[in-house]
């Protein structure tokens, strides 16, 4: 079920849609996120950028 805030935001966007510049920025960010995901999924994460596990602290 939609919250009243979602309905108000949809009404605002229907009256004043975002500019083409905002749409291009949003699409560029989405494409960048997809590209990072694709590189990690198909190629893998580089071993040099993987953090080592910190040793567990054992109090005496």
MDAnalysis code that builds the backbone (N, CA, C; Angstrom):
import MDAnalysis as mda
import numpy as np

u = mda.Universe.empty(180, n_residues=60, atom_resindex=np.repeat(np.arange(60), 3), trajectory=True)
u.add_TopologyAttr("name", ["N", "CA", "C"] * 60)
u.add_TopologyAttr("resid", np.arange(1, 61))
u.add_TopologyAttr("resname", ["UNK", "UNK", "UNK", "UNK", "UNK", "UNK", "UNK", "UNK", "UNK", "UNK", "UNK", "UNK", "UNK", "UNK", "UNK", "UNK", "UNK", "UNK", "UNK", "UNK", "UNK", "UNK", "UNK", "UNK", "UNK", "UNK", "UNK", "UNK", "UNK", "UNK", "UNK", "UNK", "UNK", "UNK", "UNK", "UNK", "UNK", "UNK", "UNK", "UNK", "UNK", "UNK", "UNK", "UNK", "UNK", "UNK", "UNK", "UNK", "UNK", "UNK", "UNK", "UNK", "UNK", "UNK", "UNK", "UNK", "UNK", "UNK", "UNK", "UNK"])
u.atoms.positions = np.array([
    [0.843, -1.175, 0.000],
    [0.000, 0.000, 0.000],
    [0.887, 1.236, 0.000],
    [0.485, 2.236, -0.749],
    [1.286, 3.443, -0.863],
    [1.065, 4.365, 0.328],
    [2.158, 4.942, 0.759],
    [2.112, 5.927, 1.820],
    [1.649, 7.256, 1.220],
    [1.089, 8.130, 2.036],
    [0.622, 9.433, 1.538],
    [1.792, 10.251, 0.989],
    [2.993, 10.065, 1.563],
    [4.165, 10.792, 1.059],
    [4.489, 10.380, -0.376],
    [4.354, 9.082, -0.677],
    [4.619, 8.621, -2.038],
    [3.608, 9.235, -3.012],
    [2.360, 9.287, -2.604],
    [1.339, 9.879, -3.474],
    [1.593, 11.363, -3.702],
    [2.017, 12.071, -2.663],
    [2.303, 13.495, -2.806],
    [3.507, 13.722, -3.723],
    [4.525, 12.875, -3.598],
    [5.699, 13.018, -4.445],
    [5.355, 12.715, -5.906],
    [4.530, 11.683, -6.138],
    [4.118, 11.372, -7.512],
    [3.308, 12.517, -8.105],
    [2.447, 13.145, -7.297],
    [1.671, 14.280, -7.789],
    [2.581, 15.456, -8.130],
    [3.597, 15.688, -7.301],
    [4.547, 16.773, -7.560],
    [5.307, 16.512, -8.854],
    [5.776, 15.258, -9.054],
    [6.500, 14.933, -10.278],
    [5.602, 15.024, -11.505],
    [4.310, 14.737, -11.352],
    [3.387, 14.839, -12.489],
    [3.192, 16.301, -12.882],
    [3.172, 17.187, -11.885],
    [3.000, 18.612, -12.175],
    [4.284, 19.250, -12.688],
    [5.415, 18.910, -12.077],
    [6.704, 19.488, -12.459],
    [7.722, 18.367, -12.607],
    [7.804, 17.738, -13.770],
    [8.758, 16.638, -13.956],
    [10.198, 17.144, -13.868],
    [11.135, 16.250, -13.522],
    [12.535, 16.676, -13.428],
    [13.069, 17.111, -14.789],
    [14.072, 17.986, -14.745],
    [14.657, 18.475, -15.993],
    [15.441, 17.360, -16.682],
    [15.749, 17.581, -17.954],
    [16.500, 16.588, -18.711],
    [17.891, 16.400, -18.117],
    [18.461, 17.459, -17.559],
    [19.777, 17.354, -16.923],
    [19.719, 16.408, -15.728],
    [18.685, 16.525, -14.903],
    [18.543, 15.644, -13.749],
    [18.340, 14.191, -14.189],
    [17.599, 13.996, -15.248],
    [17.376, 12.644, -15.771],
    [18.692, 12.054, -16.270],
    [19.514, 12.854, -16.961],
    [20.803, 12.374, -17.459],
    [21.743, 12.044, -16.308],
    [21.758, 12.863, -15.260],
    [22.617, 12.594, -14.101],
    [22.178, 11.300, -13.422],
    [20.879, 11.118, -13.258],
    [20.368, 9.891, -12.648],
    [20.706, 8.666, -13.477],
    [20.582, 8.775, -14.787],
    [20.908, 7.654, -15.671],
    [22.404, 7.350, -15.633],
    [23.243, 8.377, -15.548],
    [24.688, 8.169, -15.479],
    [25.071, 7.471, -14.173],
    [24.464, 7.864, -13.071],
    [24.747, 7.223, -11.786],
    [24.298, 5.766, -11.818],
    [23.127, 5.512, -12.366],
    [22.623, 4.147, -12.473],
    [23.533, 3.292, -13.363],
    [24.007, 3.850, -14.475],
    [24.907, 3.119, -15.368],
    [26.241, 2.833, -14.685],
    [26.744, 3.778, -13.897],
    [27.993, 3.564, -13.166],
    [27.845, 2.446, -12.146],
    [26.733, 2.446, -11.416],
    [26.482, 1.383, -10.442],
    [26.378, 0.024, -11.129],
    [25.698, -0.036, -12.261],
    [25.577, -1.288, -12.995],
    [26.936, -1.761, -13.507],
    [27.772, -0.820, -13.965],
    [29.092, -1.189, -14.462],
    [29.958, -1.757, -13.344],
    [29.910, -1.154, -12.169],
    [30.676, -1.672, -11.029],
    [30.186, -3.063, -10.650],
    [28.872, -3.242, -10.628],
    [28.310, -4.556, -10.312],
    [28.749, -5.597, -11.346],
    [28.709, -5.247, -12.626],
    [29.075, -6.192, -13.682],
    [30.543, -6.586, -13.586],
    [31.412, -5.627, -13.293],
    [32.834, -5.941, -13.155],
    [33.046, -6.885, -11.983],
    [32.406, -6.603, -10.852],
    [32.564, -7.479, -9.688],
    [31.982, -8.867, -9.950],
    [30.882, -8.944, -10.647],
    [30.209, -10.227, -10.865],
    [30.945, -11.096, -11.868],
    [31.351, -10.507, -12.999],
    [31.944, -11.297, -14.067],
    [33.457, -11.453, -13.945],
    [34.142, -10.450, -13.459],
    [35.603, -10.496, -13.384],
    [36.053, -10.863, -11.978],
    [35.407, -10.321, -10.984],
    [35.780, -10.601, -9.606],
    [36.459, -9.408, -8.964],
    [36.562, -9.470, -7.671],
    [37.192, -8.391, -6.920],
    [38.699, -8.634, -6.867],
    [39.521, -7.609, -7.097],
    [40.968, -7.798, -7.071],
    [41.456, -8.204, -5.672],
    [42.392, -9.119, -5.640],
    [42.923, -9.599, -4.366],
    [43.628, -8.485, -3.604],
    [44.253, -7.551, -4.325],
    [44.976, -6.460, -3.682],
    [44.039, -5.523, -2.919],
    [42.776, -5.463, -3.316],
    [41.826, -4.567, -2.649],
    [41.020, -5.258, -1.559],
    [41.277, -6.533, -1.327],
    [40.551, -7.269, -0.298],
    [41.235, -7.055, 1.047],
    [40.451, -6.697, 2.049],
    [41.000, -6.453, 3.381],
    [41.268, -7.769, 4.089],
    [42.327, -7.786, 4.852],
    [42.631, -8.946, 5.673],
    [41.754, -8.886, 6.919],
    [41.391, -10.035, 7.426],
    [40.607, -10.055, 8.651],
    [41.481, -9.647, 9.816],
    [40.974, -8.777, 10.641],
    [41.723, -8.332, 11.810],
    [41.725, -9.449, 12.844],
    [42.836, -9.638, 13.536],
    [42.848, -10.679, 14.571],
    [41.897, -10.315, 15.708],
    [41.275, -11.333, 16.264],
    [40.336, -11.104, 17.357],
    [41.102, -10.734, 18.616],
    [40.590, -9.778, 19.321],
    [41.211, -9.328, 20.565],
    [40.824, -10.282, 21.676],
    [41.825, -10.802, 22.374],
    [41.570, -11.704, 23.484],
    [42.152, -11.091, 24.744],
    [41.304, -10.605, 25.637],
    [41.840, -10.024, 26.878],
    [42.400, -11.110, 27.784],
    [43.407, -10.768, 28.544],
    [44.027, -11.723, 29.455],
    [43.216, -11.988, 30.676],
])
